[in-house]
Amino acid sequence: MIKNIWKNPKIEYIGDIAIIKPPFNYQDENELKKLANKTLEKNKYIKSVWLASSPVEGEFKIREYKYLAGEYRSETIYKEHGCSFKVDIRKVFITPRLSYEHLRIASLVKSGEIITNMFAGAGLFSIIIAKKSKPKLVHSIDINPDAYKYMVDNIEINKVNDVVIPYLGDSKKVIEEKLVNSSDRVLMPLPEKALEYIKYAILAINKKGFIHVYLHVNSKKDEDYLSLAESMVKEELNKYNITYKFINSKEVRPVGPRLYQVVVDVYIEKN
Ligand SMILES: C[S@@+](CC[C@H](N)C(=O)[O-])C[C@H]1O[C@@H](n2cnc3c(N)ncnc32)[C@H](O)[C@@H]1O
């Protein structure tokens, strides 16, 4: 008998890998193995089952996993919006929960734009933009050597070598050294660093353009967390010699109890 807690287990699918996400203090190995085997039986396309055993954390935004069932393999091909991404769930950040946001940003990109993606991971935003819109270039930066390696592979797999340029390093340094005044649009999909790095997003913008700032916002009851996100961004933008306008603010996804990932789209002009 599967215990109550597993009646509606949270399972995420990345390619042919299933990830079980229990409460992090849940330790019953036997129950977990039973659920993993049941997941394999029920979904013939799933080949490997892992337990997410820690939250996403650290500079590279990855988590700990424990092997549960099927093939002992954590690398897979994840498909989104007609693109294929080779990823190792133990080495790079990956979630299907950004899927809508990837497409939303791609739909905003106009033909000929030059884009800088400051926190690119395995290249999802960059490659989907390159495939769906007609950017001139997408500068795609990540500090995690494994994310960089997968991004390079994914650029090849999706045949966007002439558009997406991968960089390994701290986006702050890459922008200062190579991308000052280079871009029409900058993506900042790392809520923990977005405010600190706004200065470098502005540096990358060529006279005028758009910045997409991702934030985590704690919302107390009845609080307008979108206004709160805008005021956080405003406080930071006011430090620089620019004029700016908020274009749109929206929830990307809930990330915890009363905690939301929010994106603020800003248009800026350098004075
Ligand atoms: C939330 S993940 C990005 C997700 C990715 N954009 C996607 O759509 O799948 C954040 C990424 O930022 C990278 N990162 C963290 N600090 C960085 C920095 N200072 N410069 C560049 N990349 C950084 C991490 O290695 C991680 O891959």
The ligand as an SDF file (V2000), in Angstrom:
LIG
                    3D

 27 29  0  0  0  0  0  0  0  0999 V2000
   18.1390   29.8490  -12.8350 C   0  0  0  0  0  0  0  0  0  0  0  0
   19.5190   29.3060  -13.7420 S   0  0  0  0  0  0  0  0  0  0  0  0
   19.2040   29.8370  -15.3970 C   0  0  0  0  0  0  0  0  0  0  0  0
   18.0800   29.1410  -16.0370 C   0  0  0  0  0  0  0  0  0  0  0  0
   18.0680   29.2310  -17.5420 C   0  0  0  0  0  0  0  0  0  0  0  0
   18.0450   30.6000  -17.9830 N   0  0  0  0  0  0  0  0  0  0  0  0
   16.8800   28.4630  -18.0820 C   0  0  0  0  0  0  0  0  0  0  0  0
   15.9960   29.0810  -18.6680 O   0  0  0  0  0  0  0  0  0  0  0  0
   16.8770   27.2380  -17.9450 O   0  0  0  0  0  0  0  0  0  0  0  0
   20.7350   30.4690  -13.2930 C   0  0  0  0  0  0  0  0  0  0  0  0
   22.0810   30.2380  -13.9400 C   0  0  0  0  0  0  0  0  0  0  0  0
   22.9460   31.3410  -13.6170 O   0  0  0  0  0  0  0  0  0  0  0  0
   24.2580   30.8490  -13.5170 C   0  0  0  0  0  0  0  0  0  0  0  0
   25.0450   31.8710  -12.7840 N   0  0  0  0  0  0  0  0  0  0  0  0
   25.0960   32.0970  -11.4460 C   0  0  0  0  0  0  0  0  0  0  0  0
   25.8720   33.1580  -11.1840 N   0  0  0  0  0  0  0  0  0  0  0  0
   26.3240   33.6240  -12.3830 C   0  0  0  0  0  0  0  0  0  0  0  0
   27.1540   34.7090  -12.7800 C   0  0  0  0  0  0  0  0  0  0  0  0
   27.6670   35.5310  -11.8710 N   0  0  0  0  0  0  0  0  0  0  0  0
   27.4040   34.8890  -14.0780 N   0  0  0  0  0  0  0  0  0  0  0  0
   26.8870   34.0440  -15.0190 C   0  0  0  0  0  0  0  0  0  0  0  0
   26.0880   32.9830  -14.7050 N   0  0  0  0  0  0  0  0  0  0  0  0
   25.8060   32.7860  -13.4170 C   0  0  0  0  0  0  0  0  0  0  0  0
   24.1220   29.5010  -12.8440 C   0  0  0  0  0  0  0  0  0  0  0  0
   25.2260   28.6850  -13.1070 O   0  0  0  0  0  0  0  0  0  0  0  0
   22.8090   28.9780  -13.4680 C   0  0  0  0  0  0  0  0  0  0  0  0
   23.0730   28.1570  -14.5740 O   0  0  0  0  0  0  0  0  0  0  0  0
  1  2  1  0
  2  3  1  0
  2 10  1  0
  3  4  1  0
  4  5  1  0
  5  6  1  0
  5  7  1  0
  7  8  2  0
  7  9  1  0
 10 11  1  0
 11 12  1  0
 11 26  1  0
 12 13  1  0
 13 14  1  0
 13 24  1  0
 14 15  1  0
 14 23  1  0
 15 16  2  0
 16 17  1  0
 17 18  1  0
 17 23  2  0
 18 19  1  0
 18 20  2  0
 20 21  1  0
 21 22  2  0
 22 23  1  0
 24 25  1  0
 24 26  1  0
 26 27  1  0
M  CHG  2   2   1   9  -1
M  END
$$$$
